[in-house]
Amino acid sequence: MRKNTSNPDDRSDNVEKLQDMVKNTKDNMEAAEELMAYTSGEEREAIKQKNERREKSLEGFQKEIIDETQARKNGYSS
């Protein structure tokens, strides 16, 4: 029988993962902006609202990048 054990918390690449998430979110925002040229009404408004949520996510990602960078400098100690 196998014992259930949790994997150790590996934060070593969190900054890079967050940076990838920022890039992907920005790419999605740009694609949505381009799509808006071909939409109108409710669909256009939905795209606008989604991009507003993406903008807030970007702010959160930036804060997390700062936190993770600082934690990396401090050796991830609590």
C-alpha positions in Angstrom: 0.0 0.0 0.0 1.1 3.5 -0.8 1.1 6.1 1.9 -0.6 9.4 1.1 2.1 12.1 1.5 1.9 15.6 0.3 4.5 17.1 -2.0 6.8 19.6 -0.5 6.0 23.2 -1.3 8.3 24.2 -4.2 8.2 27.9 -4.7 11.4 28.1 -6.7 9.7 28.9 -10.0 6.7 30.9 -8.8 8.0 34.2 -10.2 8.5 32.7 -13.6 5.1 31.1 -13.5 3.5 34.4 -12.5 5.4 36.2 -15.3 4.0 33.7 -17.8 0.5 34.3 -16.4 1.0 38.1 -16.9 2.1 37.6 -20.5 -0.8 35.2 -21.2 -3.4 37.5 -19.7 -2.0 40.5 -21.7 -2.1 38.4 -24.9 -5.7 37.4 -24.1 -6.6 41.1 -23.5 -5.1 42.1 -26.8 -7.0 39.3 -28.7 -10.2 40.4 -27.0 -9.6 44.0 -28.0 -9.2 42.9 -31.6 -12.3 40.8 -31.4 -14.3 43.8 -30.2 -14.0 45.3 -33.7 -16.2 42.5 -35.0 -18.8 42.5 -32.2 -21.4 44.8 -30.8 -24.0 45.0 -28.1 -24.0 42.5 -25.3 -21.1 40.5 -26.6 -18.9 43.7 -26.8 -19.9 44.6 -23.3 -19.1 41.1 -22.0 -15.6 41.4 -23.6 -15.1 44.8 -22.0 -16.1 43.4 -18.6 -13.8 40.4 -19.0 -10.9 42.6 -19.8 -11.6 44.8 -16.7 -11.4 41.6 -14.6 -8.2 40.7 -16.4 -6.8 44.1 -15.6 -7.5 43.5 -11.9 -5.9 40.0 -12.2 -2.8 41.7 -13.6 -2.6 44.0 -10.6 -2.8 40.9 -8.3 -0.1 39.1 -10.3 2.2 42.1 -10.0 1.8 42.1 -6.2 2.4 38.4 -6.1 5.6 38.7 -8.2 6.9 41.3 -5.7 6.0 39.1 -2.8 7.6 36.0 -4.3 10.7 37.9 -5.4 11.1 39.2 -1.8 10.5 35.7 -0.4 13.1 34.3 -2.8 15.6 36.9 -1.6 14.8 35.9 2.0 15.3 32.2 1.3 11.5 31.5 1.5 11.6 31.7 5.3 8.4 32.6 7.1 
